[in-house]
Amino acid sequence: MCLAIAAGTGAIPPDEPFMLKASRPDCCGLYGREPDVIAQFGPGEAWAQFEADWTDEGWKLGRRVTDA
């Protein structure tokens, strides 16, 4: 998933939507207000991999996967 980064400060705006990229094109999209997910990003990080399950409501995101 990819986060928006504030151009002036390099900070992650916690209330902004983020882009979730999946291997299935029909499962990609913008998501917002996921504070537990956003909190798992470190300073200056713009992307990471997460455990996720596809549900009728969209992705249910879990814990961060160690980046390879």
TORNUDO-505741 format. One record per residue (C-alpha): residue number from 1; residue in one letter; x, y, z. Coordinates in steps of 0.05 Angstrom, whole numbers, padded with zeros to 5 digits. Example, Ala and Ser with C-alpha at 12.3 -4.5 7.8 and 13.67 -1.06 7.14 Angstrom:
! TORNUDO-505741
{num: 1, residuo: a, px: 00246, py: -00090, pz: 00156}
{num: 2, residuo: s, px: 00273, py: -00021, pz: 00143}
This chain:
! TORNUDO-505741
{num: 1, residuo: m, px: 00000, py: 00000, pz: 00000}
{num: 2, residuo: c, px: 00024, py: 00070, pz: -00014}
{num: 3, residuo: l, px: 00014, py: 00131, pz: 00030}
{num: 4, residuo: a, px: 00009, py: 00204, pz: 00014}
{num: 5, residuo: i, px: 00069, py: 00244, pz: 00039}
{num: 6, residuo: a, px: 00066, py: 00318, pz: 00056}
{num: 7, residuo: a, px: 00113, py: 00351, pz: 00006}
{num: 8, residuo: g, px: 00137, py: 00406, pz: 00053}
{num: 9, residuo: t, px: 00152, py: 00362, pz: 00114}
{num: 10, residuo: g, px: 00156, py: 00290, pz: 00089}
{num: 11, residuo: a, px: 00105, py: 00272, pz: 00143}
{num: 12, residuo: i, px: 00048, py: 00222, pz: 00134}
{num: 13, residuo: p, px: -00019, py: 00259, pz: 00139}
{num: 14, residuo: p, px: -00057, py: 00209, pz: 00184}
{num: 15, residuo: d, px: -00126, py: 00229, pz: 00159}
{num: 16, residuo: e, px: -00111, py: 00225, pz: 00085}
{num: 17, residuo: p, px: -00132, py: 00166, pz: 00042}
{num: 18, residuo: f, px: -00080, py: 00117, pz: 00017}
{num: 19, residuo: m, px: -00074, py: 00073, pz: -00044}
{num: 20, residuo: l, px: -00079, py: -00002, pz: -00035}
{num: 21, residuo: k, px: -00046, py: -00040, pz: -00092}
{num: 22, residuo: a, px: -00065, py: -00114, pz: -00098}
{num: 23, residuo: s, px: -00045, py: -00169, pz: -00146}
{num: 24, residuo: r, px: -00117, py: -00169, pz: -00170}
{num: 25, residuo: p, px: -00134, py: -00104, pz: -00207}
{num: 26, residuo: d, px: -00206, py: -00107, pz: -00185}
{num: 27, residuo: c, px: -00184, py: -00104, pz: -00112}
{num: 28, residuo: c, px: -00143, py: -00040, pz: -00115}
{num: 29, residuo: g, px: -00168, py: 00027, pz: -00091}
{num: 30, residuo: l, px: -00166, py: 00085, pz: -00043}
{num: 31, residuo: y, px: -00177, py: 00072, pz: 00031}
{num: 32, residuo: g, px: -00182, py: 00123, pz: 00087}
{num: 33, residuo: r, px: -00181, py: 00128, pz: 00162}
{num: 34, residuo: e, px: -00142, py: 00066, pz: 00181}
{num: 35, residuo: p, px: -00103, py: 00093, pz: 00242}
{num: 36, residuo: d, px: -00080, py: 00024, pz: 00264}
{num: 37, residuo: v, px: -00049, py: 00012, pz: 00195}
{num: 38, residuo: i, px: -00019, py: 00082, pz: 00188}
{num: 39, residuo: a, px: 00013, py: 00075, pz: 00258}
{num: 40, residuo: q, px: 00054, py: 00016, pz: 00233}
{num: 41, residuo: f, px: 00093, py: 00061, pz: 00184}
{num: 42, residuo: g, px: 00159, py: 00091, pz: 00206}
{num: 43, residuo: p, px: 00182, py: 00163, pz: 00193}
{num: 44, residuo: g, px: 00194, py: 00175, pz: 00119}
{num: 45, residuo: e, px: 00164, py: 00108, pz: 00097}
{num: 46, residuo: a, px: 00115, py: 00113, pz: 00039}
{num: 47, residuo: w, px: 00098, py: 00040, pz: 00027}
{num: 48, residuo: a, px: 00094, py: -00026, pz: 00063}
{num: 49, residuo: q, px: 00062, py: -00095, pz: 00058}
{num: 50, residuo: f, px: 00006, py: -00118, pz: 00104}
{num: 51, residuo: e, px: -00033, py: -00180, pz: 00118}
{num: 52, residuo: a, px: -00101, py: -00171, pz: 00088}
{num: 53, residuo: d, px: -00166, py: -00209, pz: 00076}
{num: 54, residuo: w, px: -00215, py: -00192, pz: 00020}
{num: 55, residuo: t, px: -00286, py: -00186, pz: 00047}
{num: 56, residuo: d, px: -00353, py: -00163, pz: 00018}
{num: 57, residuo: e, px: -00337, py: -00094, pz: 00045}
{num: 58, residuo: g, px: -00267, py: -00091, pz: 00016}
{num: 59, residuo: w, px: -00199, py: -00105, pz: 00047}
{num: 60, residuo: k, px: -00192, py: -00119, pz: 00121}
{num: 61, residuo: l, px: -00121, py: -00099, pz: 00136}
{num: 62, residuo: g, px: -00080, py: -00130, pz: 00191}
{num: 63, residuo: r, px: -00009, py: -00127, pz: 00216}
{num: 64, residuo: r, px: 00051, py: -00106, pz: 00175}
{num: 65, residuo: v, px: 00090, py: -00160, pz: 00140}
{num: 66, residuo: t, px: 00166, py: -00156, pz: 00145}
{num: 67, residuo: d, px: 00189, py: -00124, pz: 00080}
{num: 68, residuo: a, px: 00231, py: -00169, pz: 00036}
